[in-house]
């Protein structure tokens, strides 16, 4: 008997991604590579893990091979669980009827039996083609506080893009009183993120009602939400102010990759408090700033380089601040080198912090000895270490 879950996630990952042209010719949109080492779906799965959601159904359909292989048993996202974990849910043949998923709502409808296995009080509906970092547990708490039947994640988008989204209209308490899917003339720019939390009983009722309507396109934005509003459903908007990008077009995918660049990127991949997990090592890719000068060096994953690195080997997660110089050195994992520091002909062990204007070692030359700095040290500003082993 499967243990009951308070909240499970259903992740829609079966879209064709036609506006991405050749990029989705052989793979599903959520499997498109992003940011040097990730796949788009990594962000939604990592959000689930970081939010404490340990049961996720991934609904696949279009070109699922690469996506299925990539997800596997869910271990990289800590979703390889005996009770719950990750489950791939492609369309399948039933005794009476069988069909492809006809819309987002129909995809969930065809997997009601999966939902009922866990008897959840709440169901979180997600899309696998958005790039963002969001704590779903905070949205769930908001949903409970409001006593909502459904809560929709809402974000302000540029007015010129509002036609691409479902646009919400709210009263002064955040209750949704109007919803229009991809309107020609949007009333505002408060767009649905495609993130929904439903009370399970309400979700199943409206999915069943929608399925009986032969004229329905079986879509959450076009059918389910408007039907709930017509029936005076208790629907609230959860305002999200962080980074969020719908990468449904070539230009938006390019923009999302550009958004991780710069000294103050719009999306921070180096946030240790909210890691983005992937099939590869969860360490983020290296970043070489415009101000950096790197030559003849090996730079490990997770490094952030703003200064000068010459003829050196840097292991993972090394931070080199602006105006610092590293030459002829080996820097091990998780070392921080602050502004205006100088490191020559040295080996710096793990998790050491080199302070502002600290000078370590001497330029390589005849009879010059290596300087070795032990792990887990903090070297205060303006220290000068020559030929020392600390």
N, C-alpha and C positions, 0 to 999 in steps of 0.2 A: 504494500500500500504506500503510495507516494505521499510524503508529508505535504501539508498544505502550505502555500506561500501567500504572504500578504499581498505582494505585487509581482507580476511577471511582465516581461517585455516581449512585444511582437515587432520584429524588425522587418520592414518591407524592403526587399533587396532584389526584386525581379524585373525592374523596369528596363526598357530597351536602350534608353539614352540616345535616341536618334539624333538629337541636336549636337551630339559630340562626334558625329560622322565616323570616320575610320577608327577613332580611338575605341569605339565600342563594337566594332565589326566582329570581333572574336571573343570579347569578354563583357561581362555585366558591368554596368556603370560603377557600382560600389567597389569593384575590384581594380579600378583604374589607379595606377601609381600616383603618388603625391608626395611632395616635400622632400625628395631625395632618398626616402627609404620606406615610406608608408603606403598603404592603400586607403582609399577614401573611407571604407567601412571601419577602419581602425578607430576612428574618432567616436562613432556611435557605440561600438563595443567597449571602448575604454571608458566612455561616460557611464555605461552600465556598471562596469567593474568598480570605478571610483565612487559611484553612487550607492553601492551595496545591493544592486540588482543582480542576483546570481542565477536567474532562470530566463533564458532568452530563446525564443523561437525565431529563426531566420527564414523568411519566406522567399525562396528563389524560384526563378522561372527562365528568364532569357539568358542564354549562354552561361550556364551555371558552373561549367567544369572548373575553370580557374578559381572562381570564388569558393566553390566547395573544397577544392584542394587547399586553398589558402587558409580557410577557417579551420578545417580538420576537426579535431576534438575540442577546440577552444582553449587549449592549455595556455597559449601566450597571454590570454586575457583572464586567466584564472577561472575559466568557465568549463573545466573538465571535471564536473561534479557527478557523484553517484546519485544525488538527489537534486534534480534541476540541471544546471549547466546549460550548454548550448545544444540546440537541436535544429538541423536543417530540414525545412518543410517545403519540398517541391510539390507541384500539383500531382495527384495520384488518382488511379482508377478506383471508383467506388462501385458497390454492387449495383446500384440503380442508375447513377449518373456519373459522368466524368467530364471535366472541362478544364481548360486553362483558366488561370485567374483572370477574371473579366474586369476587375478594378480593385482599388485598394481595400474597399469594404468587403468585396466578394472574396478576396484573398484571406482576410481574417475569418469570414463566415465559413469558408471551407476547412478551417482549422479550429473551429469551436471545440472539437473533442480534445485537442491539445491543451487549450485553456482549461477545460473542465477537469483535466487530470490533476491540476494543482489547486483547484477550488480557490483561486485568488479573490481577494476582496476588490482589488484594483488591477486594471490592465493598462500598461504603458504602450502606446503605439508610436513607432519611430520609423524614420526613413534612413536608408543606408547610404544616401548620396549627399549628405550635408557635412560640412567641416566646421566643427565648433567644440567647445568644452563647456559642459553644462552639468550641474549637480541636480539630477532628477529627484533626489530625496527632498530637496527644498521645495520643488514643485509639488511633490506628493503631500508634503506638510501643508502647503497652501491650499491644495484641493480639499484636504480634510477640514481645515479651519473654515472654509467657505461652505462646507456641506454640499459641494457641487456634485452634479451628475456627471459632468465632463469639464475638464480644464484644458485649455488650449495654450500652448506656448506662443507668445506673440512678441515680435520685434519690429522696431521701426526701420523701414527700408527707404532708400531714396525714392522720391515721388515718381521719378521717371521709370522706376522698375516696378511700381506697385501693381501694374496690370498683370504681372506674372504670378501673383500670389492671391491666396484667399485673404480678403480684407475684412477685419472685424470692426464692429461698432459697439462701444461699451457705454454703460451709464457711469455715474460718479463713483460707484462702489466696485467697478471692474467687472460687473456682470455683462455678458455679451447680449446685446439686444438686436444685433443685425450682423449678417455674414454674407459676403458675396464672393464667389469664386472667380478669380481672374476677371474683374470688371473692366469694361471698356473705359469708364470714367470713374476711377476710385474716389470714394468720399474722404479717405484719409490714407495714411501710409503705414498703418498698424497691421502688419502681415502675420498670417499664421506661419509658424515654423514647421508645420507638419509633425509636431510633437503633441500628443494627446494623452490625457489620463482619463479613463472611464471607470465608473463603478461597474463591476462585471455584469451584474444583473441588467443594468440599463444597456450596456453594450450589446449583450446577446439579444435582448428584446428588439433593439433597433436594427440589428443585423438581420434578424429573422423577418421583421416587417419590410425591410428594404428588399430582401430577396424575393418576397412575394409580389413586388411591384415590377412587372415585366418591362415597363418603360424606363426604369432606373438604369443609370450607368454604373451603379454599385460603387460609388466613390465617396469617401468621407467628406471632402470639401463640397462636392456638388450635391450630395444627397443626404448623408447621415446628419451632418450638422444643421442644414436648413430644416430637415424634418423634426429634429429635436426642438429647434426654436419655434416652429409652428405649433408644437405641442407644449409650449411654455416650459421647456426643459431648463434646468438650473445650470447654465454654462458660464464659466468664468475665464477671463484672460489672465494668464500668468506672464507678467512683463519680464522680458529677458534683455539685458543691456550689454552682454558680452559680445565677443566675435562670433558671427554666424555667416556662413556662405553656402548658398545653394549652387552647386557646381554643375548645373544642367546644360551649360553652353560652353563652347570653346573659350570665349572671352572670360567667363566667370572662373573657369578652371585655371586659366593663365593668371588672372588677378589673384586667386587664392594662393598660388605659388609665389607670386610677388609679395604677398602680404606677410611672408615669414622673413623677409629680408630687411636689412637696415638695423641701425643701433637700437631703435625702439620699434620692433615689429608689431604689426596689428595682432598677430597670433604668435604667442610665445611658446615654442616647442621645448624650452629649457626649464619649464616650471616643474620642479621636483615634487611639488605638492599635488600635481594633477598630471601624472605621466600618461603619455599616449603609448599604449602597448601595441606591438606588432609581431608578425611571425619572426622577424629578425630581432636582434637584441633591443630591449626597450630604450637604450640610450639614444637620444636624438642625433641627427646628423651634425657634422661640424659646421661652424659658421665662420667665415673669413670676412671681416668688415672692410668697408671701403678704405678705412684708415690703415689697414694692416699691410704689412710687407713680409711675405713668406717666400723663402727660397731654399731649395735643396733640403727639404724637411719632410718628415712623415708626421701627419696630423691625425690623431685618433678621433673616433666618433665622440660627439658631445662636446668637443672643444669650441670655445668662443675666443677668437683671436682678433684683437683690436690694435695690437702693437706689432713689433718686429720679431720674426722668428727665422733664424738662419742656421743651416747645417745642424739641425736638431731633430730629436725624436720626442714627440709628445704623445702620451698615452690618453686614455679616455677622460673626458670631462675636465680638461685643463682650461682655466680662464686666464687670459693674458690681457691686461688692461691697456688702455691707450698710453703711448709714449714709453712703454716698457720694452726692453730688448732682451732676447734670449739668443745666445750663440753657442754652438758647439756643446750642447747639453742634452741630457736625457731627463725628461720631466714625467714622473709617474702619475697615476690616476688621481683625479680630484684635487689637484694643486691649484691654488689661487695666487696669481702674481699681480699685485696691485700697481697703480700708476707710477711711472718713472722709475721702476725697479730695473736692475741690470743683473743678468745671470750669465756668467761665462764659464765654459769648461767645467760643468758641474753635473751631478746627479741629485735630483730632488726627489725624496721618497714621498709616498702617498699622503694626501690630506694635510699637507703643510701649506701655510699661508705666508707669503712673502710680502711684507709691508711696503708702504709707499717709500720710494727713494732708497730701498735696501739694495746694496751692492754685494753680489756673491761671486767669488772666484776671480780669476785673472784671465785675460785673453790667452788663447792657446799659443804655446811657443816652447822652445827648448827648456827642459828641466822644470816645467810648470806642472805642479801636482793638481790632480782633480780635487774639487771640493765636493763633499758629500753631505747632504742635509737629511737628517732622519725624518721619519714620518710623524704626523700629528703635531707638528710644532707651529707656533705663531711667532714669526720674526717681526719685531716692532719696527716702526718707521725709522729710517736713516741709519740702520745698522750696516756695518761694513765687515763682511766675512771673507778673508783671503786664506786659501790653503787650509781651511779648517774642516774637520770632520765633526759634525755636531751630533 
